[in-house]
């Protein structure tokens, strides 16, 4: 169990796809203008990652390595289309606000990177934990960036007018945060926060180890 | 060498075929609901533009005079109240800042805009996307949203953004979006006017 927890944990902070591996940034910066989009995109991406990893890991012995890329793309594209259709049918509003970014999950580097580097070589169960870890790592960063940008850029969180309810009636939204430059700035803050967190965690792990030794 | 290639091809084809079959099932399962969603949205929008109308009959779009090449005519409906035609609704999409924008325009039988509804717009959130926002006002005092200002307007030469010498207020920092939407509305209006002049209802 400990082993699976370790695999799962990797994606959240230490090997966070966005903050440490720095892949899949395009969609992450583009959709994070409000929290609903962040949650939706995170879940959609986790779904595609999970099923692509399972299928590719299950069939890794029969996928010839010289034709693996096209086969990966077929599998990823199939699951992306599934989630696109399901969202269109049952969450039309969400699907609308994310527009082209759902179909673009096909070319999301996180999925390509994980299936190539991980699930093509690992067992199915490991892949399930890896995809959940990576998916969660992607989702929390997306939701975090989105909450930050939406609050400052629009004065709301998930559509709820937080500032107004708290009594800051005169709050003028800072448009900058909704626009791409604001996205980059907030993203940079998250990267530095993550590095700080990682260092701190390593330090406290060392301290615990020292204590145990003493 | 040849044999290896054939084997690769077959493996690839097998994966593609399996994916296709799977997708066909999902498509079949969701197709109906997607169509229903689109219909519901259109029906709601039509009702919003013509609250008193009781039927919206489709017009064969090739009957409409359409001269614009950039803007594509989607569909059109004759709006009837108590069996009398009260206007037409035209749906069209044209290029805007962040991709095609789809707009539904209602035109009264007397040639005035009954209302404008933005169905699909992919422009910048906080800027161009304000065109479809109910909280963004081009006239703050009167609480007029961008689409609201078209209501009751005649289809004439003034139907242009102010920057182009017309009378339409633009969204701050989003002239391209404002212009694109105004052009779509004008195209729809022109088609409707041509139809009324020709004696059609």
Interface residues (C-beta under 8 A of the other chain):
Chain A: X33 X34 X62 X63 X64 X66 X67 X70 X71 X74 X75 X77 X78 X81 X82 X85 X86 X88 X89 X90 X92 X96 X99 X100 X153 X154 X173 X175 X178 X179
Chain B: X7 X8 X11 X12 X15 X16 X19 X22 X23 X26 X27 X30 X33 X34 X37 X41 X99 X120 X122 X124 X125 X126 X127
